[in-house]
């Protein structure tokens, strides 16, 4: 079984920064693709950023130039660096990992979510 633990959310003023972490533990071969999603109150969950197994990142237009997705394969951890935060970035953020098992089959796992609030 694979467990994901998210951390790094909190309250920040507009223009501030936060770094979210998503650490995977358990028995598996490696993390394949990874992504971060967010869900604001009353809205649908939306894609924020994705990273392929090769390391290339893609971003929603609303966060391009401000957010950076990265990974540390040795720590089985995926990060989302968020800079120049805006009030509209307020949401619960979820990581989504496509994990390759020892059998070479893959499964998708979600983190528990971490609240990010941008307010003065």
N, C-alpha and C positions, 0 to 999 in steps of 0.2 A: 504494500500500500504506500501511497505517496501523500505526504502532507505539505501544505503550503502555509507559510506564516508571513503575513504582511506587517510592515511597520513603517513609521516615518510620517504619518499624517499628523495634522494638528491645525492650530489657528495661526494664521500669518496675515500681516498687513499687505495691502496691494503693493506690488512691486517687489515683494519678498520672494524667498526661495524655500523649497522643501525638496528633500530626496526621499522617495519611497523605495522600500526594499521588499522583495518577495523571495523568500528562501524556501527551497524545496528539500525535503528530507525523506528518507526511506530507501527502498531498494529499487534502483533503476539504472539504466545505462547512461543516459545523458538527457539534458533538456534540448529539445529540438527548437521549434518555433516558440516565440513568446509574445505576449501582448499585454497592454494595459487598457482597461475600459473604465468608464465612469458613468455614474447615474446621479443626476440631480433630482431633487424632490419634484414629483409630478411629471418627470420626463423619462423617456426610454433610455436604456443603457446604450452608450455610444462608444465607438472605438476611438481611442486616443493615440496609441502608437503600437506598432508591431515591429518585431525583429525576426528575421529568418535565421535558420541555423547557421548560415554563412556570415551573419552579423550585420546585414544591411537593414537599416531602419526606415520605416514609413510612418508618416504622421498625418493626423487630421489637420485640415487647413487652419483651424482655430488655434492650434498649438505650435505650428511650424515656427522654428526660430526661437522658441521659448523652452520647449521640452526636449529632453534627450533620453532615449532608451539605451540601456547598455546591459552587459552581462559579465559575470565573473564565473566562468565554467568550473574553476577549481573550488569555488564556494557554492556552486549550484544556486546562484542568486542572480536575480534580474532586478535592475534598478530603473527608476524613472526620476530624472533630475528635472525639476520644475522651477524655472526662473521667471522673473517679471510676472508674477502671478496676478490674476485679475479676479474681481468678485465673481465673474461668470465661470471661473474654474471651480467654484465651490461644488462639491459632489462627494459621493463615496466612490473611491477608486478601487478597482479590482484587478488583480493580475490573473492572467490566463496562460497556462503553460501546456505545451504539447510535449509530453514526456515519453521518451523512448525506453521501453522496458528491456530487460535482459533477453527476452524472447524476440526482440526487435519489433514487437507490436507497439503501437503508440496509443496513448490515452490523453484526454484533455482534462486538466484540473483547474479549479478556480480557487483563488484566495478568499479569505473571509471578508475582505473589504476593509478599507481604512478611510476615515473621514478627513477631508481637506476642506477647511473653511477659510476663505479669503475675505477679510473684513477689517475696516478701520475702527 
